[in-house]
Amino acid sequence: MDLIKVNQSKCIKCGFCVNVCPLNVLCMGEDGPIAISPQSCMKCGQCVAICPRRAIDNIKTPLANQSVINDSLFINSETAEQFLRSRRSIRCYKNKAVPRDQLEKLVDIARFAPTASNRQDVSYIIVENKEIIKKATEITIEWMESEIKNSSSHYSFPYHVHAYRETGTDTILRDCPYLILATTPKDFKNGRENTMLSLDYLTLFATTFGLGTCWAGVFEMCAFAKDSPVLKLFNISDDKIITGAIMIGYPKYSYKRMVDRRPLDVTWI
Ligand SMILES: Cc1cc2nc3c(=O)[nH]c(=O)nc-3n(C[C@H](O)[C@H](O)[C@H](O)COP(=O)(O)O)c2cc1C
């Protein structure tokens, strides 16, 4: 099967498909684009998406699977600024169930984030079992205690252990009702970067359902450790690793103001 199919009656040879291809897979022939190195195609779908005439199809990214961009849905910069700046890390959650289809939509949106070489290798685990989330905190605390004993501890570990042991406060997963884990193949060197971008899409999109999120960075320290004790809890197969974790649920409180950050540090050259 050929990589691309061109409808010559529609193609106007504008060359857009050739120009946007990141790996020079296409060149312009007399009758339209030709695939000169089809084996290099990384399934980004740019050639099909850019065509103003629906003239090109690509077997790896079929035209039939691409949706039309609706111009009326574009948001202006003022709306976008408030959308981005009003997302906060949420550490206090309501004890309220989130519809499964919304949680699934979040991970579905996450897969549209950019990934190095378009690998799209991030998978997700949605944890809705509260006992398992509690167990994850407990395992993380036990792991921290052993790190403290071995003097290999992060400066914050004594604080988390003390809060948990003395007052039963969960400063690891904050009694979140849901936890979303990202995993990637073990041998993949861009796994963490791709995960961060994907989970960032997820955290931003979550706000549109009225949901709040927080990166579970302290839990991640345990999850990323060699032979981490949490891998078994989440049934992570030997060929995969956890590359990110996000707490999620309905926020208990709503913010009235957007914070400032450090002054902008920018250099023009
Ligand atoms: C990679 C990463 C890990 C984080 N880990 C934690 C964490 O373990 N616990 C926590 O309460 N907040 C965590 N945060 C949230 C940061 O503290 C928070 O993003 C920062 O204070 C800015 O606040 P904002 O997200 O509300 O704007 C983490 C954030 C990032 C990006």
The ligand as an SDF file (V2000), in Angstrom:
LIG
                    3D

 31 33  0  0  0  0  0  0  0  0999 V2000
    6.6600   18.5990   38.8170 C   0  0  0  0  0  0  0  0  0  0  0  0
    5.8440   19.1970   39.9370 C   0  0  0  0  0  0  0  0  0  0  0  0
    5.7170   18.5010   41.1250 C   0  0  0  0  0  0  0  0  0  0  0  0
    4.9230   19.0110   42.1510 C   0  0  0  0  0  0  0  0  0  0  0  0
    4.7430   18.2810   43.2770 N   0  0  0  0  0  0  0  0  0  0  0  0
    3.9160   18.7050   44.2510 C   0  0  0  0  0  0  0  0  0  0  0  0
    3.6440   17.9100   45.4030 C   0  0  0  0  0  0  0  0  0  0  0  0
    4.1520   16.7990   45.5540 O   0  0  0  0  0  0  0  0  0  0  0  0
    2.7960   18.3740   46.3320 N   0  0  0  0  0  0  0  0  0  0  0  0
    2.1860   19.6000   46.2230 C   0  0  0  0  0  0  0  0  0  0  0  0
    1.4230   19.9630   47.1040 O   0  0  0  0  0  0  0  0  0  0  0  0
    2.4160   20.3990   45.1280 N   0  0  0  0  0  0  0  0  0  0  0  0
    3.2560   19.9860   44.1480 C   0  0  0  0  0  0  0  0  0  0  0  0
    3.4730   20.7510   43.0170 N   0  0  0  0  0  0  0  0  0  0  0  0
    2.7780   22.0270   42.8770 C   0  0  0  0  0  0  0  0  0  0  0  0
    3.6810   23.2530   43.0070 C   0  0  0  0  0  0  0  0  0  0  0  0
    3.9980   23.4630   44.3570 O   0  0  0  0  0  0  0  0  0  0  0  0
    2.8850   24.4360   42.4070 C   0  0  0  0  0  0  0  0  0  0  0  0
    2.7390   24.2270   41.0310 O   0  0  0  0  0  0  0  0  0  0  0  0
    3.5450   25.7890   42.6460 C   0  0  0  0  0  0  0  0  0  0  0  0
    3.5640   26.0940   44.0060 O   0  0  0  0  0  0  0  0  0  0  0  0
    2.7680   26.9010   41.9190 C   0  0  0  0  0  0  0  0  0  0  0  0
    1.4150   26.9620   42.3620 O   0  0  0  0  0  0  0  0  0  0  0  0
    0.1770   26.7570   41.3960 P   0  0  0  0  0  0  0  0  0  0  0  0
    0.3280   25.4400   40.6860 O   0  0  0  0  0  0  0  0  0  0  0  0
   -1.0280   26.8080   42.2840 O   0  0  0  0  0  0  0  0  0  0  0  0
    0.1750   27.8860   40.4070 O   0  0  0  0  0  0  0  0  0  0  0  0
    4.2830   20.2740   41.9970 C   0  0  0  0  0  0  0  0  0  0  0  0
    4.4240   20.9580   40.7810 C   0  0  0  0  0  0  0  0  0  0  0  0
    5.1860   20.4350   39.7700 C   0  0  0  0  0  0  0  0  0  0  0  0
    5.2890   21.1770   38.4770 C   0  0  0  0  0  0  0  0  0  0  0  0
  1  2  1  0
  2  3  1  0
  2 30  2  0
  3  4  2  0
  4  5  1  0
  4 28  1  0
  5  6  2  0
  6  7  1  0
  6 13  1  0
  7  8  2  0
  7  9  1  0
  9 10  1  0
 10 11  2  0
 10 12  1  0
 12 13  2  0
 13 14  1  0
 14 15  1  0
 14 28  1  0
 15 16  1  0
 16 17  1  0
 16 18  1  0
 18 19  1  0
 18 20  1  0
 20 21  1  0
 20 22  1  0
 22 23  1  0
 23 24  1  0
 24 25  2  0
 24 26  1  0
 24 27  1  0
 28 29  2  0
 29 30  1  0
 30 31  1  0
M  END
$$$$
